[in-house]
């Protein structure tokens, strides 16, 4: 895992070379960032670039566009077809994912601003923001597999393929008839077993856009970054979570023990104490920060691939009436042709990706 950048405080806007004119002129991402967490507002746009978070926020903005494309679908109560409810919900999940990516980027900025002080008392704050970002990142991964599952459920035959899976989680989730249900059984977790089961269940689907989504889900679930982040989260949320190195702490090695002897030199007990330095948390902050950042980059990349494939797959998922195309300016243009005659072989989603 790579280390995290060390910045010097105070960070001024003129202290870093801004190579991207978008940041120097329009500050186009400033509206996306939380206005006040810990870092002074004026340093955020610079830190976004210095920390390499531009691609994460680019993906977040793309997710908002995918969400907005769902506005062309009718509200659930008046939908007359079988697919609109499922697709509309999948579009909504894309917006939720985009917001979480913004939160992750914001937490990375706050952690970097604290780290730049080189003051030991900031360590707990740094860990707080890294752990918060890790939780959002893992949430994005789980929402991503559910976005794919809901999108594919727009077609009854695809839902039937998933319902027939031997994977219990996938089969149970596909038996749900309401995309917005709060039932825990209807929501999937991103793991290798379920991702592979979904890919296997839909192996006979002839559309490349569908397989792009499924292939990327499997790759993400298998990725080193995703596995490491889940291991760190398991220790933080379910196991010991070692204290930070600035705490006095209590591990298996710190402290001292001396034999107590009587006047004749015979041992009669042990004197123990904890005044020696606690070292159990020395690497925790760096470990959590590196695991979170590596996974954030990996998950953001998967989000862009999957949501782009989802936009392309709208045509086969609606069996033809609806199409969505990405314009040269990055906007998504949707169209709806009632009564359009369509066959699987006519689908434009299977054109080679560019």
N, C-alpha and C positions, 0 to 999 in steps of 0.2 A: 504493500500500500504506500502511496506517495505521501510525503509530508504536506503540511499546510503552510502557505506563505506567511512569513513574519513581516509585519509592517511596523513602521515607526510612527508614534503619535507625537504631536498632532498631525493629522493627515489634512493637508490643504489641497484645494482644487488645482493649484498650480504645481503641486509636488510630484505629479505623475504625468508622463506623456500620454495624452489622449490621442490614440492613433485613429480612432473611428470618429469621423466628423459628426456622426449622429449624436454622440454624447457631448461633443464640444458645442453644438449648436442647438439641437432640439430637445435634448434630455428626454428622449421619447419614452424611456422606461420609468421615469420618476413617478408618473401617475400610478404605476403598478405597485410600487413599493409601499409598505406600511409607513405612515407618516412619522411615527415616533415610537421606537422601541428602546434603543439605547444610543445608537450612533447618531451624531448630529446630522440633520437632514442634508446639509450641503455636501457631505462627503459621499453620500450613497452612490450617485451616478459614477463617480470615479472608481470607487471600490468595486462596483459591478464589473467594470472592465478589468481592473487589476487582478481580480480574483478569478477571471475567466468565466463569469456567470452570464455572459451575453447570450450564449446558445440556450441556456435554461430559460431565460426570459423570452427569447425568440419562440421557443416551443410553447411557453405559456400563452403568448399572444396568438399563436396558431390555434391553440385549443379554444380560445375565446371565439375565433372565427368559425371553428367547427361547431361550437355551441350555437352561435348565431344562425348558422345555416339551418338549424332545426326549427327555426321560427316559421319556416314555410310549411311545416307539418301542422295539421289541425290539432286543437286541444283534445285531450283524451275523450271528453264527454261527447264530442260531436264527430269523432273519427268513424267513418263508415267502412273502412277497410281493415284488414287484419294485421297490417304491419306498422301503421303510423305510431301507435302507442309505444311499441318497442324501439323504433328508430328515434322517436322524440326523446325517450328516456336516455338512450345511448348518447345523443347529442348533449343532453344535460350533464351527463357524467363527464364528458370532455371539458365542459366549463368548470366543473368541480376540480378536475385534475389540474387545469390551468391555474386556478387559484392556489392550490396546494404547492405548485412549483414556485409561485411568487413568494409564498410564505417561506419555503425552503431557501430561496435566494436571499430573502430578508434576514433569515437567521444566520446564514453564512456571513453576510455583511456585518451583522452585530457581533458575531464571534470574532471576526477579524479585527474590528475596531477595539474590542477589549484586549485581544492578544497583542495589539500594537503598543499597548502601554508598557509591556514588559514588567508589569506589577504582579506579584504573586497572588494578590487578593482577587484578581480577575478570573482565576482558574475555574472557580465554581460557576461563574456566569458564562464562561466559554463552554463548559460542559452542558449547561442548561440549554444554550442555543443549539449546540450540536445534537443533543438528544431530541430536542423539539423538531429539528430538521429531519432527523432519522425517522421519527414517528410519522411525519408527513410523507416522507419518501416511501416508506413501507405502505402507507395508506394508498398512495398513488398506484403502486404495483397491484394491490388487491382490487382497486377500482378499475384498473385497466383490464384485468381478466373478466370482470363483470360487465364492462362496456362491450367487450367482444361477445360474451355470452348473450347479453340482451340484444345486441345487433343481429346476431345469427338467429335468435328466436323470432325475429320478424317473419321468418318463413317457417310454416308449420312442419314441412318435411325436414328441415334442418333441426328443429326442436325435437322431432321424433328420433333423429339419429343420435342426438345427445341423450335423450331419455332412455334409449336402448343400450347405453354404455354400461360396461361392468363396473365402472368407477362410481361408487355410491354417491359421492358429493355431486358429481356432474349430473348423474341421473336424477337425483332428487331436485337439484336446482332447475333442471329442464322441465320438471313436472309442474312447476309453478306457472300459473296463468296470468299473474299480475306483475308487470315489470317493476312496479313501485312498492311491492310488498316489503314489510319490515321483518318478515320471517327469516331467522338466521339460516335456516336450511336452504333458502333460495339464493344465498350469497356465497360465492366461491372464494377460496383463498388461493393466492398465487403460489403454487408449488409445482415441482417437476411432475409429480404423479397426475395431478388434475390437468395441467397444461398438455401433457402427452396424451391423456385420455381424450381431451377435446379434439386434438389434432387427428387421433386415430378414428374417432367417431365420424369425422367429416372428411375422411380421406378421399371419398368418391365425389366430392363436390368439384365441379369442373372449372371453378373460377379462381384465377390467380390472386385476385385481391383478397379473397377469403384465406387462401393459404399463406399470403404474406402476413396477415394478422396472426395466424396460428403459429407459423414458424418463429416469428419474433417473440411471441409469448413463451414458447419453449426455450428459446435462446436466453431470454431474460431470467426465467426461473432457474436455468442451469448456470447462469453466470457467476463467476467468482465474487463479483461485487455484491450481488444480491444475497448470496450465501453468507458472506462475511457480515453484512449488515444485520441479517437475521440472527446470527450468532451473538453479535454485540447487543442487540435488542433483547435477546433472551436472557443475557446476563444482567442487563440493566433493569428489566421489568419483572423477571421471574426468578432471578437468582440473587447473587450477593451484592452486586453494584458496589465495588470498592469505593471507599471515600477518596476525596481528592488529596493530592500530596500535601496541600497546605494544612490539612486537618491533622490532629494528633493521631487519630486512627488506631486500629488494633488488628494486626495481622498475626501470622504464625511465627514471625521472626523478630519483630521489633521488641525492645525492652531488654531487661537483663535479669539474671538469676545468679545469686551467690549462696554458697553453702554457709549455714550457721553452725558454728562449732562450740563445744563446751570448753571449759578451762583445760581439759586434757587433750583437746584437739580432735575430739570425736564429733562427727557430723550429727546434728540433732534437728536440722530443718533447713529450709531454703528461704532466702530473702529475695523477693521479686519486686520489680518496678517497671515503669513504662516511660522513663525519661529519655531514652535514646530515640533517635529520629525514626518516625514511621515512614516506610518506603513503599507500602502496598499500592499507593495510587500514583506512583511517579509517571507511569506511561499512559494512564487512562485517558487523559484529555487528548493527547495526540492520537491514540488509537481510535477513540470515538470520532474525532474530527476527520481523520483520514478515511475511515470506513464510511462515514456519512457522505463526504464529498464525492468519493469514488462511485458510490451507489447512486447518488443524485445525478451525476453525469450519465451513468449507464441507463438509469430509468428514464431520464428526459429523452435520450436518444430513442429508446423503445417507444415512448409515447408518440414521438413525431412519426415514426414508421407505421405504427398501428393505426393512429388516427387518420393518417393520409390514406392508408389502405381502406379504412372504413368509409371515407368519403367516396372513394372509387367504387366500393362495393354496394353503395346505395341502390344502384340500378338492379343488380341481380337480387338484392335483398327485398326489393319491392316488386320483383318479377316484371320489371320494365317501365312502369309509369313514371317513376322518379329517377332523375339523374342529378348528379352534382359534379361540377368541373372546377378545377383550380385555374383561375385566370393568371395571366403573366404578372399582375400586380400582387398576387398572393391571395386575393379575395376568392371566395367560393360562390359560384353561380349555380343556383338550383333551378330545375325546371320540372314541370309536371304535365304529362300528356295523358288525359283521360281516354281510355279505350284504345290505347296504343297496342298494336299486335307485337308480340315479343316472344322470342325463343331463347333458350340458353346459348345457342350458337351465335346469336346476334349481339351478345353482350360486349360492350366496349371496355369493360373493366379488365379484360384479359390482354389489352395492348401492353407491350413492354413498358415498364416504369422508366421514367426519365429522371 
